[in-house]
Amino acid sequence: MRIPFQLKHSVGALLFAVTPPLLAQSSPQKNTDPVSHVIVSSGFMDKGYDVQNASSATRVSAPLIETPVSVDVVDQELIRDKAILSPGELANSVSGVQANGSIYGVGTSTNNFIVRGFSTNGINYRDGYRVNGIDTPTDMANVERVEFVKGPGSVLYGAAQPGGSVNTVTKKAVTDNFANVGIQAGSWSFLRSTLDMNQNFGDVSARVNIAGDKGNSYIDLQSSSNYLVAPSVSWRINKDLEVSYSGEFQKVNLHGGYTGLPSIQGVQNLKAGTNMGQPWTSQSNTNSTNQADIKYKIDQDWTFRQGFFNANYWASYSPMITPSMFVTLQGTITSANATLWNSSNASKNTSSQTELYGNVKTGDVSHKLMFGYEYAQTIYNWANQYNSLGAFGGIGPVNLANPAYQAPASFPGGPFPFAGGWTSTNTQKSNALYFQDQLAWGNWRLLAGIRNERVNSFDTFSSSQTETATTGRGGLLYMLTKATSIYYSISQSFTPNGSYRGTGGSILPSSRGLQNEVGVKHSFWEGLDATASVYQITRTNVPVSDGLGAYTVNGGEQSKGWEASLIGQATRSLRMIANASGINATTIQVNTNYATGQLAPAGTQLAGVPKFSANIWGVQDLPLNMNGQTSVGLGVVYVGDRVANTPNTNGLIIPSYTTVDAGLFYKIDRINLALNVKNLTNSTVLSSAQGAFVLRQPGISYLATAGINF
């Protein structure tokens, strides 16, 4: 495998950044979860972003250096230091990950990523529960940390894409008393306020996170408002029994909807704020999440857990204008067809998890055992009503160089001339049994797991199909020293093809994924860790159009790559994170483009995947003779060229880019002040939206923060 190690356009010297967190808590919070099912509040503030234990790879807290899985964690401190307000920005701090925006108006504010060459397709995890929310904006105010588990994860999480799993760990009630208030102001008249308050009442702890913001946008015509309330309660009934509840309720309104730009030559030369929408287009999102957990410590070795989860995401577009996915150019970049339609979608996610954890020792061998049963159901409703002039090209060409913004009455047929349309409902139900053993013997660590899942898929247009899938994982790790380990792992995934119809309307068999990975982990000292790995992921049973309106599963895709990362406290006053990755992601059999249905022969590059990317972010406290602590910082992100779609029929290559972020920070007593500057060089940054459209990211922007801790 050829490694495109091209640092010349990206990472230069050692970079400095911000030490005081933007909205720092008065002290690191620690949870007393008896089995650490999901680490919920463990700031690791003294480790310089270095999280030494994580739970998403195994469902129980485990030292990363002893876990034969590649895991990257973006903790709360890094989120604050880099002023991350959108999930898409997380990709700038993780190796082998790119943001993959929604094609329905919310850009990279959604939890949709390309991990090791494969899109997550909006399937992510919240505190270990599966959610389908591809078109769902997410507020970062209630996020404790985000864990990226690389490679297939179906043993723990069921149906999923093979690139990896993204688990968002939310803030939970803890046993300390604190309150943090923050105010932010930034470019495009952006204003935001946040409150994070926790109170302990003996056996009961309660916490609430509140956030609200409004502002305009770097995209012409666009403005938005966002409100979030996230309560959490924990009741320690006795020393062995704990019951907890957490919720999240969010409302987002967007005016002058932006759904991206067509994937056509020259799109990168358009004005940064180009919007194919109109002033009267709008979007509304309403999100609600409820989670309850019961944990009972049977004895010192065994713990029982019962969890319930429900998430409802609803989005309405009234109306929406998108570039036609079947766009035919009018000869030049100056115009492209567009679609005018009313649309709404709703995603209802329901899960329950029943798990038993135990520690068993036989001679010199110790086991951490997990037995589990999970029920999960996702119902996705989608309704569209399109312009009476036709579903595609309904409002005619849009002059991209100088869009004409019109009153709705100027369109033929009146303000909203909708006629015709369709509705669909996709339902997926699953029942799964799973088992895992984490074995330790001397310097050896073995991770083994198996899952048997029965999935029932059905929708509006076809009869249901039931499929049983058995997936496994195995990992062997050897501790060369207490600070160095080497590992090999193999893991499987499956992905139901419920949205594709075979001959006669039948649902296709699921796609399958297989990864082999070899890696090394090293701790230079407590708080500074490095990881390097090479891997190969193969995905088979990929749907391919038969040209007659049906699909077969003859397609295949493969991703080969390497990753390297360094994270933690480099010196007493400097902490940093650095990542680099090389990926070659291609079809290995004939494949089909999601947007156009065009065939992609073997060897075709997968959309949105750079062959090389790198990022670095550092933190430096300044030794100034003054009250308080001043810190400065700088970070660099480089992303290489990517094809815009698969196959790349129009030849559009999304160009590489290098962005620079900077910051100035000051902390005194309970007061935190910060000024973040993002994309300091005002670079042109484009990203793919599921291989269908192109999204323009912001140019230079400013964000000032004032926070106080009580």
N, C-alpha and C positions, 0 to 999 in steps of 0.2 A: 504494500500500500504506500503510495507516495504521500508524504506529509508536506502540505503547502505552508511551510513555516515562514510567512511573509510579514514580519513585524515592521517593515519599513514605512508603512502608511499609518501605523497605529501607535503602539505603546512605545514611548521614548524613555525618559528617565523615571526615577522614583518620584511618585506624586504625593502631594500632601492634601489633606482634607480636614474634616471637621470632627472634633472630639465631643463637645457637649451635645447631647441629643436635643432635637428641636423641642420636644415636649417631654423632658426627662421626668421619670418618676422619682420620688424622693429617695427610694431605695429599691434594689432588685427584689422582685416578688418571687416567692417559691411556693409551689403547690405541694400538698401532702397526700396526693393520690397514692393509695397503697400499692397499686400495680403499675402506675405511670402509663395507663393505656394511651393517653395522648398528653404530652407535655403541654400545659396550658399557660403557665406563667413563670418562666425561668430566665429572666432577662440576660444572664451571663454578661453583665455590664463590664466586668473586669477582664474579659477575655478578648476584647477587640474583635467582635463579630464572630469569634470562633465558638461554635456550638459543638460540644464534645459528645453529647448524647442526643439521640433523636428517636422518635417512635414510629414514624410513617413507614419505615422499611420493614418493620417486624411487628408492629402494633403494640409492642412493649418497649419501654426505654432501654436502649442498649448503647454502649460506647461505639462510636462510629469506627474507631480504629480496629475494633474487633468484629465488625460486621462486614461480610463479603458482598456488599452491595454499594453502588456509587450513589451517594446522597449529598445534595447541596442544600444548605439552609440559609435563607435570608431572614435574619432575626429582627426583632422590633427596633433594636438600636440602629441597625443599618437602614431600615426603612425610614426612621426619623432623620438620620444624618443626611441621607440623600434626598430627603423631602419627596418620597415616593407617594404620589396621590392616585396613581392608576396602576392596576396589576400588570399592564403591559410593560411598565418600566422595570419590573422585577427581572426581566430577561437580560438587562444590562449588568446584572451582578451574578449571573449563573453561566457556566460553560455549556455549550451545545444547545442553547435554548434561544428561540426567537419568538417575538410576539406575532400572533396570527389573528388579525382583527376580524370582527364580525362583518358580514356583508349587509347587515340590516341596521346601520346607523349609529352604533355606539363605538365604532373604531376599536382602539386597543384598551378601552376601559374594561373590557370583558376578560374573563379568565380563560382565554383561548391561546394556546401556545403550540409551537413546533418544537418537539423535544427529540433530539437525536435523529432528525430528519422526518419525523412523523407528527402530523397534527393530532392534538388531543381531541379535536372536534367538539370542544365545549364540555367534554366530560371531565369533571374534576371532583375533588373530595373536600369536604368541610368537616373538620374534626373526625376524619376517618369515614364519613358517610358519602356515598356516591350522589352527585348532583348533575343534572343536565341543564346547563344555563349558558348556552353559547351566546345568546343575545342579551345577557344580563349584566348591567354595570355593577361594579363592586366598590364600596367605600372602604378605604384602608384604615379608617379610624378604629375599627374593632378587630384588627388583625394583630395577633401576637407574633406570629412568624409564618413563613411559607416554606414547606419542605418539598424539594424536587427529588423524587426517587427515580433514578434512571433505569430504563429497560422495562420489559413486560412485568406487570404486577397483578395479573389476574388471580393468583393464588390468594392474595389478601383482599383484592378489591373487585373481583369479578370481571365482567365485560369491560374491556378498555383497549385503547390503541397500544401498540407495542413500544412506542418511544419512551414512555414514562408516565408517572402519575404525579399530579400536583395537589398536595394536601395543604389547605389553609387552616391553620390552628388559630381559633378565635380567643379573645380575652375572656377569662373566667373570674368569678369571685374568688378572692384569696383572704387570708387571715389578717392582713394589715389594714390600717386606716390611711387613706391618702386621697387627694383630689388634685387633678391637673387641669388647668384651663389654658387654652391656646387661641391665639388670633393670628390669621395669616392674610396677607394682601399681596397681589401679584399682577402680572401682565394681563392685559385685556380686561381691566376692571374686576379682577377676581377678588372675592372676599370670602373668608371661611373662618368659622369658629368651632372649637371642639371642647368637650368636657369628658374627663375620665375620672370617675369617683367611686371609691370602694370603702365600705364600712363593715366592721366586724361587730356582731352582737353576741359574742360568746359562741354558741353552737351554730349560729347562722351568720353567713356572710353574704353581702349584696353588693353588686357592682352595676354601674350603668355607664355606657359610652354614648354620647350624643354628638352629632356633627351636622353642620349645615353650611352650604356655600351657594354662591351664585356668581355669575359673571358672563362675559362675552367669550369669544374664542378667536384663535388664529385663523379659523375658517370663516370666510365671509358669511354674513347673515346670521351666524349661529350664536345662540345664547342658551344658558341652562341654569337650572336650580336643582339642588340636591339636599335631601334631609334624611337623617339616620337616627334611630333610637335602638340601642342594643342592651337589654337588661340581662343580668345573670345572678342567680341565687344558688347558694350551696348550704345544705342543712346536714350537719354531722350529728345524726341521731344518737349514736354512741361511738365508741372507739373502733367498732368494726363495720358500721353501716353508715353510708353517706348517700344522700339523694341530691341531685342538682338539676337545675333548669337554666337554659340560656335561649335567648331569642334575638332576632334581628329584623327590623322593619325599616324599609327604605323606600323613598319616593323620589323619582328623577323625572324632570320635565325638560325637554329639549326643543328649541324652536329653530327653524331654519335648518332642518335635518340634513346631515351630511352622510352619504353612504359610499363615499369613495369616488374614484376616477376610473375610467376605462383602461384596460391593459393594452395600450396602444403606443406605438413609437412616438417619442416626443413628449410624453406626459410629464417627464421629469423636468421639462423646461417651462411648464406652466407656472403662473403666479402662485405663491405659497398658499393663498387663501381661496383658490378656485373651488367653487361649490356648484355642482350641477342641480342643486335644489332650488327652492323658491322661498321667499320670506314667510309664506303662509304654511309651509310644511312643518309638521311637528311630530314629536315622539314622546310617549309617556311610559314609564316603567314603574311597576309596583312590585316589591319583593318582600316576602315574609318567610322567616325561618324559625322553627321551634325545635328544641332538642332537650330531651330528658334522659338522665342516666342514673341508674341504681348500682352501687358497688358495695359488695358484702365480703368482708374478709372472713373466710371460713375458719382458717387457722393461720399459723405463721407461714405456711407454704402454699395455701390454696386460696384463690379469690374468684368470686363470681361477679359478672357484670351483665346488666341488661340495659340496652340503650334503645331509644326511640327517636326518630328524626322525621321532620316534615318540612319541605321547602316548596313554596309556590312562587313562581315567577310569571309575571304578566306584562306584555308589551303591546302597545297600540301605536300605529303609524297612521296619521290622518291629515293628508295622505303622505305617501312616500314617493320620492323620485330616485330612481337608480339608473346607472349606465346600463344599457341593454347588454345582457350577457351574450347575445347573439348580434353584437354590434357589427355593422358594415360601414366602414369609413366613407365619407363623402369625398375622398381623394386626398385629404390632408388631415393634419392634427386639429384643424380649426373647428371641426364639428363632429359630434357623435350622437347617435340616437339615445333616447332615454325612455324610461317606463314610468307611468304615473299610476299609482294604485293605492287603495286603502288596504291595510293589512293589520292583523293582530295575531299574536301567538301566546300560548300559555304552557308552561312546563310545571307539572305537579310531581314532586319527588317524595316518596314515602319509603322509609326503611326501618327495620328493627334488627338489632344484633344481640345475640345471646352467646356469651363467651365465658369460658372457664380457664383460668391460668393456674399453673402449678410449678413448683420447684421440686425436682426429684434428684437424688444423688445415689448412684450405684458405684461403690468403690471410689475410684479416682475420677469418675465421669459424672458431670453434673448436667442436668437437663432443665431448660425452661420450656415448658409445654403450654400449648394453647389449643383448645378445642372450641369450635365456633359454628353457629348456625346463623345465616343472614337471609332475611326476606327483603326484597327491594322491588319497587314498582315505579316506573316513570310513564306518565301520560303527557304526550306532546300534541297540542292542538294548534292548527295553523289555518287561518282563514284569509283569503285574498279576494279583493274586488277590484277589477282593473278598468282602465279608461275605455270608454266606448269605441274609441278609434282603433283598439286592438291592444293585446297584452304587451306587445313589444313595439317600441318606436311610437308609442301612443301620443307623445307630444312633439314628435319631430326632432330634427337636429338641434343640438345645443352648441352655440359658439363657445368653445372652451377658452379661447383667448380673451373673449369679452362677453361673458354670459349675460343674457338679457333677463332681468328679473321682472316678472309681469304680475299683474293682479289676476286672481283666479278667474274672474269673469271674462278675461281676454282669451281664454282657451275655448275651443269650439264646444258648444253644448252647455256653457255656463260654468259656475264655480267648480263643481265636482261631478263631471259627467261620467259617473261610473255605471257600468252595466256588465253583467256576467261575472264569473269568478268561480272559485272552488273552495272547499274546506276539506281538511283531512285530519285524521287523528291516528297517531302512532302510539301503541301501548306495548310496553315491555315489562313482563313480570318474571322474577327469578327467585328460586329457592336454592340455597347453597349450604353445603357442609364443608368445613375446612379444618385442617390440622397442621400444626407447625411445631418443630422441635429445634431449639437452639442448644447445641451440645458443646461443652467445653471439656477438653482432656489435655492437661499439660499446656503446651503452646498451640494446640490445635483447636480450631473453632469450626463447627459444622452447622450450617443452616439448611434445613430441609422442610418442605411443605407441599401439601397437595390439596386441591379443591375440586369438588364435584358439584356442578351447577346445572340446574334444569331451567331453561329459559323459554318462555312462551311469548312470541311476538305476533302481533296482529294489528291491522289498520283498517281504514275505511274501505280500501279498494280490494282486499284479498282475504282469503280465509287464513286462519291462524296457523302458526307452525311452532312445534315444540322441538327443542334441540337440547341434548345433554352434552355438556363439555367437561372434560377432566383436564386440569392443567397442573403443572408441577414446577417446583423451583429447587435448586440445590446450590449450595455455595460452600467452598472449602477455603479456610484461611489459616495461615501459619504465622505466629508471632515470632519473627526473627529475633527481636529484642522487645523490651517493654515499649519501645518507641516506634518500632517499624513492623509492618505486616505486609504480606503478599497474599493475594487471593485469586481464585477462579470461581466463576458463577455461571449457571445456565438457568434460564427462566423462560416461561411460555405465557402467551396471552391468546385470547379469542375475542372477536368483535362481531356481534350479530349484524347481519345485513338486512335488517327489517325494512329499510326504505327502498330496496331494490327488488324488482319483480323478475322472476324467471319465466320461462315458457309456460303458458297457461295461467300466469298470475301467481305462481308459487313464490314463496320467500326463499332467497338463496341461503345456502349453508354459510356459517360464520367464517370470517377471515381468521387466520391463525398467525401468530407471531412467535419467533424463537430467537433468543439472544445468547451469545457466548461472549464472556468478558474476562479479561485478565487485568489485574491492577496492583498497585502498591500504595500503601499509606504510611506516612512518616510524620511524627511529632518532633519538631526541632526542640521545643520545650513546651511546658504547659501553657497553652494559649496560642501556639503557632503551629498549624498543621498543613500538610501538603498531601495531595492525592494525584495520581496519574493512572490512566487506564486506556486500554484499547478494546474495541468491541466490534461485533458484527450482528446486525439484526436483519432477519429475513421475514417478510410478510407474504403469505400465500393466500389463495382463495380471494383475490381482489376482484371485485365486480368489473366485467367488461361488456360493453354493449354488443349485441348481435346484429345491430343495424336494422332490426325489425321491431323496435320498441321494447325488447326484453333484454335481460342480462344473463351472462354466464359467470362462473368464477374461475376463469383461466388466467387472471392477471397475477403478477408478482412484483414485489418491490424489495429493495435491499439497501441498508445503510451501513457503511463501514466508517469507522472513525477513531479518533483519539481525543483525550481530554486531559487537561492539567490544571490544578488550582492550588493557590496558596492563600491562607486566610488566618488572621489573628493579630496578636500583639507583637510587632516586629522589634520595638524597643519600648522602654517605659512610657515614652510620650508619643509613639507612632504606632497606629494600628492600620491594617490594610487588608484588601482583598484583591486577588488577581486571578484571572481565568483565561484560558486559551483552548481552542478546539479546532479540529479539522474533520470535515465530514464529506463523504462522497455518497450521496443518496440518489439512487436511480431505479428505474424499472428494470426488472430482470426477465419479465415476460410482457406481452402486450397488455397495456393498461388503458383506462379511459379517463379523460379529463372530466372533473366534477361539473364544471360550468358549461362546457360546450358539447360533451359527448364524443369528442374527437379521439381517435386512437393514438396511443403513445407507444411506439415500438420499444423493445428492450434496449437499455442504455440511455433512455431519456432521463434528464435530470428532474428531480422532484421540485415542485414550486416552492419558492421562499426559503430555500436551504442554502446558506453560504458555504463555500468550501473551506473558508477560514474566518474565524472571528476571535476577538480578544477584548478584554476589558481589565481595567485596573482602577482602584480607588484607594486612596491613602488618608490617614488622619494624623495631623501633627499639632501638638500643643506647643505654643510659643512661650519661651522662657522670659516673659516680660516682667519687669519690676513694677507691678501695679496690682491693685485689688482685683479679684476675680481671675478667671481663666479665659484667655483668648486663643482661638484655634483658627487655622486657615486650611484650605484644602483644594485639591484639584483631582479630577478623574478623567480618563479617556476611554472611549468605546470605539472599537473598529469592527465593522461588519463588511464582509466581502460581497462581490457581485452575486446575484441570485437570478434565476429565471423567474419570470412573472407568472407563468402558467405551464401546465404539463398536458400535452406537448407544447413547446414554445413556437406555435405556428406563426405568430406575428413577429418573432425575433426580438421581442422586448426583453432586455436584460435590466433588471433593477440595479442601478449603479451602487458601488461600494460607498461607504461614508465613514467619516471619523468625526466624532463629537467630543467636545470638552466641557466638563462641568466644573464649577468652582464654588467656593463658599467661604464666608467669614462668620465666625461664631464667637459669642461672648457669654459667659456664665458667671453670675455672682450670687451667692446665697441661693435663694429659691427662684431667681429670675434667669430665664434663658432667652437670648436674642440670637437670631440667625438671619443671614441673607444668602440664599442659594441662587446661583446663575446657571441655567441649563442651556446646553448647546451654545456655549460661549462664542464659537466661531460661526454661528448661524448657518451650519451646513444643511444641505438639502438631504432630507431623510425620507425615504419611501419604504413602505413595507407591503407585503402581500396580504390580501384578505381572502384566504382559502383558495388561492389560485384563480379567483374570479375577477376581482377588482384590485386597484392599487390605492393605498391610503397614504396621505401626506402627513408627516409628523411635524410638531411645532418647530419653529426656528428658535432664535434666542429668546429666553423668557426669564423673568425674575420672580422670586418669591421671598417675602420678608415674613419672619415668624417672631412672635413674642409669646412666651409661656411663663406661667407661674405655678409653683408647686405648693400645696398646703399640707 
